[in-house]
Amino acid sequence: MIKELWNKYKDTIPYLFFGVLTTLVNIVSFDVLWHFLGWNYQIANALAYLISVIFAYVTNKLWVFNSHTNTWKAFWKEMGSFFLFRGASWVIDQGTMTIGVSLLHGNGLVVKIIANVVVIVLNYIFSKFIIFRKRD
């Protein structure tokens, strides 16, 4: 039964595991830059997002979707696609932060966590069905 579940969700389970780690990298980076270093929350959010995207690319490529590119062209295309779609989800993340913190005066850390939930779902869809899809 466990093997059957693993085979059915072999992309989803590691994605959730590394997604949690990526989220922790994002939130901890944001908190360190914002609270401890005193950076503006928008700049801290942008840099934290970049750090977490680099972490996510490596983990998604190697351990989640087990993607192997045979040429440099394929590698750059895959990585470019990954960063392009993560850039789109960053716009959503940054927009949520701006609305939640600047307009609604919410707690930055709480808003960051909410933004991450939305972004994780979108990033899974982008990764599974577009970026790391199996090509013939």
N, C-alpha and C positions, 0 to 999 in steps of 0.2 A: 504494500500500500504506500509506503514512504517513497519507494522508487517510482511508482506510478505518479505520485504527486510531484516529485522532483522533475520527472520528464515532462509533465504537463506545464510546470511553472519554472523551467530551468533558466529562463531569462529574467523572470519577475523576482524570484527570491534573491539572487545576487544583486539585482538592481536595487531592491529595497535595502539590503544590507549596506551596499556602497553608497546608496542615496542618503541613508542616515549619516554615514561618515562624512559625505560631502556636505550635508547640511550642517553638521557640527563644525567642519572646517570653515564654512561660510559664516556661521553665527559667532564662533569664537574669534575669527579674524575681525569681523565687524565690531564686536564688543571691545577687543583689545585696541583697535584703531580709534574707536569712538570714545570709550570711557577712559582707558588708560593713557592713550596718547593725545586725547583731546581734539581729534580731527573733526571736521564738519561731517555730519552723519551721511551726507550724500557722497562725499569723496570716500569716506570709510566704506560705505556700501559698495561703491564701484570697485575698489581695490579688493575687498573681501570676495566679491563675486568673481573677479578674474582669478584669484588664487583658487577658489573652489572649482572653477571651470577647468583649470589645468589638472587639478586632482581628479576631477570627474572624467576627463578625456582618457587619462591613463588607465584608470580602473575600469571604465566602460569598455575600452578597446581590448584590454588584456583579459579581464576576468568576468565581465558581465556578458558581452556579446561575442567574445572569443574571435575578434576580427583580425584577420591576417591579410595584409595587403602585399601583393607580389611585386609591385613597382612603386617607384617614388611618386609617379604621377597619381596612382591610386591612393597612396598614403596622403599626399597633399590635398587631394580632392575630398577624401574622408574627413581629414582634420579641418579643412576649410568649411565643409558642411557642418561639422560639429560646432565650430565656433560661430558660424553664421546663425544657426538656430539657437545657440545659447545667447547670442547677442539679442535675438528677438525676445527670449524669455527674460533677459536682463532689463529690457525696456519695461516689461510688465512688473518685474521686481522693483525697479527704481520708481516707476509710477505709483505702485502701491505704497512704497516708503514715503514718497512726497505727499500723497494724499493723506495717508495715515498719520504722519508726523507733523508736517507743516500745516495742512488744512484742518485736520480733525484733532490735532494736538494729542495724539495717542502716544503711548510708551514705545520708544524706538525698538526695543528688544521684542516686545509683543507683536508689533507690526511686522518686524523682520521674520518672525516665526510663521505668521499667517501668510506672508508673501512666499515663503519657502514651500509651504504646502501646495500652493497653486503652481509654482514653478516646477516642483518635482513631478507632478502629474503631466504637465506639458512636455517636460524634457523626456520623460519615458516614451510618450507617444512619438515625439520627434526621433528619438534614438532607435526605437524598435522598428518603426515603419518607414523611416527615411534614411537615416545616417548609416546605421549598421545592418540594414536589411541584407539578407542573403542574395547575392547576385549570381546569375548563371554565367 
